C-alpha cells in the first residue's frame, strides 16, 4: 500500500512521547564554512538538549567533531588520509570539543559526562552490559552522556570509508543498546530527498521502510570532506533502529531549533517510524 502524508503525520504524533532520546550530531553541523568549530551553533544545540533534559527526557548525545576540531587546531584545511594523522587530529580535537561541551552544559546548569567507545565494546556481552549499566546510571543521576568514537586509538571509523560512516553506525548501536524511543540524526541536509521533474529534488517527509528503492536515492560523500558519513550510512543506521522499535528522524541540524521541532512532532526532516516489536 502506498504511504500517505496523513499516515506520516499520525506517526509523528507519537514522537513527543519519547522518554529516552539519542541525538547524533554530525561533524559538518558542528563546524563553520572554514571548518572551524561553530560555537554559536553548538551553543544552540546544547540549549535544545538541555531543554529536553529539563522537560523530563533522558538524552544521550553521540557527537562527531573531534577530528574536525583537531584539524582546526593543527591548521589543516583538508581531512588527512593517513590513519596516524587522523588519530593525531582526534587526540587534539577531542579535548577541545569536550571542553567546549562541558562549559556550555555547565552554563545551562546541566551535568555531562564523556564516553569514548570503540566498536569492540559492542562485540562482547560483558562490555555491552557494562556500557548499558553506565549510561543508565548517568541518566538516573541527571547526567547527559556525550559519546564519541575513540578515534585516537581505534581506527575502524577513520579507515572504513563507507561501512561505519560518520558515527552513524555508532549512534545506531547506542540507540539500540540504551533502548531509546527516538534517534535524531542531525546532518546538513533536511532529510532524504528524491528527484522531481526539472532536475530538482524534494524532501521525503517519511518512509515506512528502508529498501533497495530508497537506498538508490543516495550517493556517497565527497572525498576530502570533514565528514565521512553519507545518507547511505544514515539509512542503514535508521533501518537497524526501526527493527529495534526506535523511531528515527534525519534532519538539518543547522536550522534554528531543529532538534526541538523534531521532538515536538513537527514535519521536519524525514521520519523512519519504528517497526512494532
Buried (B, 14 or more C-beta within 10 A) or exposed (E): EEBEEEBBBEBBEBBBEBEBBBBBBBBBBBBEEEBBBBEEBBBBBBBBBBBBBEEEBBBBBBBBBBBBBBBBBEEBEEBBEEEEBBBBBBBBBBBBBBEBBBEBBEEBEBBBBBBBBBBEBBEEEEBBEEBBEEBBEBBEEEBBBBBBBBBBEBBBBBEBBEEBBBBBBBBBBBBBBBEBBBBBBBBEBBBBBEEEEEEEEEBBBBBBEBEEEBEEBBEEBEEEBBBBBBBBBBBBBBBBBBEBBBBBBBBBBBBEBBBBBBBEBBBBBBBBBBBEE
